Amino acid sequence: MQFIRKILSKLSNSPILTTPPLRPLLWEDDIARHNNSNAPFMNVMSPAEIELSEYQKSYLWKVLNLSDEAFLRYRDADTLPMPTTSDREGYNRGADRDYFVGGLIDFLYVQEVATQYDLKPQSYLDFGCASGRVLRQFALHSKIPDLWGADINGRHIKFIQEHLPQSIKAIHNSAIPYFPVADDRIDLVTAFSVFTHIDTFESAWLAEIYRVMTPGALCYLTIHNDDTWNNLWCEQEKEFLYARLKYADNNIEKHRDQPIPAGRTSFRDTQIGPYRAQTFHSNDYIYANWGRFFDILEIRPFAHGRNQAVVVARKNRKARG
């Protein structure tokens, strides 16, 4: 016993033990976010309260490509409060009009893809739904009766539960791959800016998405791909994705003028918590590895946000859970 005490005494003076731990003290805080947030929401106005002229100032207005009359039908139907920037995963800081327009664009793109591939979904899951940026559009403007949202941030889920339509079933998931959803249940799955940040358990998340999809279902998943990589070095990206990568890897310039690294590459900018990396996928990797789970129908460059591509994939019609 005296010998053990001596060993423990020496270890207690070791830098390994005296250095503050990198992990959060509570395990649930390390695999999810805002597990027990009870602070009240400070909501901003609803989309219906913002003037058309303000929306027309959005940098996304030309991308939206709707007539004023068509846009106003979407705007006027949304009288729900919007979350503040801090409660919407940082989307469109200081520009509520961009937040609404961006969510509408993604909704319309997904609807377009479903029509293109002859899918009439009766169920929909938005993985990484945040506080409902796109889900609110589905709840208000689609005829899909079975709507689901899942996010790693419990406060986002709380906002949906308090402010968005009751037709949405909102799940606070963790970084451990699992949806509490039945096998072969979901016809359409989206994930906006999710696989761009996953650095571990990617294949398990793909398998979990596969499990809940019905045979013939579609998924619409955004990634940083070859096109994103090639665009990374342009002047307009210096303050955006390039800046984030430089924070994670001060030697990022060594990659300039080089093709995207083969396979999947993650630049981790923190060791704490589940939301910690910028991840890139080569197109070849998507076809070779994601193609083990799904039929890869297409990769659409620059189809989401500033520079993300969209992978459109289908679960084989003969497959089961």
Secondary structure, DSSP 8 states (H G I E B T S, - for coil): -HHHHHHHHHHHTSHHHHS--SS-SSHHHHHSB-TT-------B--GGGS-HHHHTTSTTHHHH---HHHHHHHHHH--S-B--GGGTTTTTTT-HHHHHHHHHHHHHHHHHHHHHTT---SEEEEET-TTTTTHHHHHHH---SEEEEEESBHHHHHHHHHHS-TTEEEEE--SSS--S--TT-EEEEEESSSTTT--SSHHHHHHHHHHHEEEEEEEEEEEB-HHHHHHTTSGGGTTTHHHHHHHH-TTGGGGTTS---SSEEEEE--SSSS--EEEEE-HHHHHHHGGGTSEEEEEEEEEETTTEEEEEEE--TT---
